[in-house]
Amino acid sequence: MKKVLGFVILLIALGGSLFLSGGIKNFIDMPSLIMIALLTSGFTLINLKEGYSQKDIYIRLKRYSVYSGWIIFFFGIIAYFSTMSNNTFEFKIFASCIVSIFYGYLASFIFDSLSE
């Protein structure tokens, strides 16, 4: 019951803060979401061993989701700076790179709550 209540409070807090900060569209980046899911799943499957419990799998998902967020962030930054023209900095593109870190940590918190 505590997990369900905590999850509901988390969703209300996140949803409220997203709504108050200018709308949810600023925080949605589908390529980042897909890449987080794919990299996290891939890292977990590569390191999966026989006899792991469900808790062990969630612990690994938690760890690899944070790693995936940072890896995607650096890929995005490298891609952005390698194609940047006339030295103008665009904050929207930079924000889409940063949101992958947010997704990684958010997934990490979710997997952490599922591991207990």
C-alpha atoms as one frame of an Amber mdcrd trajectory, in Angstrom:
protein
   0.000   0.000   0.000   2.870   2.379   0.788   4.368   1.820  -2.663   1.098
   2.608  -4.406   0.562   5.748  -2.330   4.155   6.854  -2.903   3.850   6.238
  -6.632   0.616   8.271  -6.795   2.255  11.135  -4.886   5.249  10.953  -7.229
   3.024  11.113 -10.309   1.030  14.037  -8.910   4.203  15.937  -7.978   5.870
  15.310 -11.334   2.723  16.033 -13.305   2.080  19.227 -11.369   5.614  20.500
 -11.757   5.618  19.663 -15.468   2.323  21.473 -15.945   3.428  24.548 -13.979
   6.747  24.829 -15.812   5.222  25.512 -19.185   3.646  22.248 -20.186   4.576
  18.650 -20.585   5.643  19.092 -24.221   8.926  20.619 -23.039   9.838  17.359
 -21.315   8.825  14.845 -23.973  11.511  13.698 -26.380  10.548  10.408 -27.984
  13.971   9.573 -29.459  15.512   9.907 -25.994  12.788   7.769 -24.417  13.244
   5.047 -27.013  17.035   5.104 -26.699  16.855   4.942 -22.878  14.574   1.910
 -23.106  16.724   0.178 -25.715  20.102   0.838 -24.080  18.858  -0.075 -20.601
  17.317  -3.301 -21.898  20.425  -4.141 -23.900  22.840  -3.534 -21.011  20.643
  -5.608 -18.710  20.339  -8.506 -21.139  24.083  -8.536 -21.795  24.836  -8.767
 -18.069  21.999 -11.126 -17.142  23.122 -14.356 -15.551  21.317 -17.560 -14.594
  19.796 -17.532 -11.148  19.249 -13.769 -10.846  16.234 -12.919  -8.748  13.718
 -10.296  -9.771  15.309  -7.901  -7.269  18.738  -8.395  -8.898  17.263  -7.594
 -12.304  15.620  -4.397 -11.010  18.891  -3.324  -9.391  20.668  -3.732 -12.716
  17.882  -1.927 -14.588  18.236   0.926 -12.100  21.989   1.187 -12.641  21.877
   0.851 -16.421  19.085   3.397 -16.877  21.313   6.083 -15.336  24.259   4.980
 -17.486  22.019   5.073 -20.568  20.854   8.605 -19.795  24.404   9.878 -19.586
  25.529   8.006 -22.701  22.645   9.438 -24.730  23.390  12.906 -23.330  26.991
  12.724 -24.547  25.940  11.325 -27.938  23.518  14.234 -28.310  26.094  16.826
 -27.280  28.696  15.432 -29.677  26.172  15.306 -32.524  24.973  18.826 -31.757
  28.420  20.420 -31.577  29.657  18.586 -34.642  26.840  20.057 -36.756  26.691
  23.490 -35.124  26.955  26.254 -37.709  28.105  29.865 -37.264  28.699  29.326
 -33.530  25.110  29.954 -32.433  23.973  28.062 -29.377  20.398  26.752 -29.518
  18.929  26.012 -26.120  16.106  23.814 -27.447  18.575  21.323 -28.881  20.657
  21.412 -25.709  17.506  20.868 -23.628  16.659  17.764 -25.642  20.120  16.422
 -24.748  19.655  17.167 -21.053  16.239  15.510 -20.879  17.852  12.101 -21.474
  19.651  12.422 -18.121  16.290  13.233 -16.525  14.740  10.130 -18.094  17.605
   7.943 -16.882  17.294   9.083 -13.283  13.498   8.940 -13.375  13.632   5.342
 -14.628  16.206   4.622 -11.920  13.828   5.814  -9.195  11.028   3.702 -10.636
  13.202   0.565 -10.811  14.460   1.266  -7.283  10.932   1.288  -5.923  10.132
  -1.941  -7.777  13.229  -3.719  -6.435  12.073  -3.734  -2.821
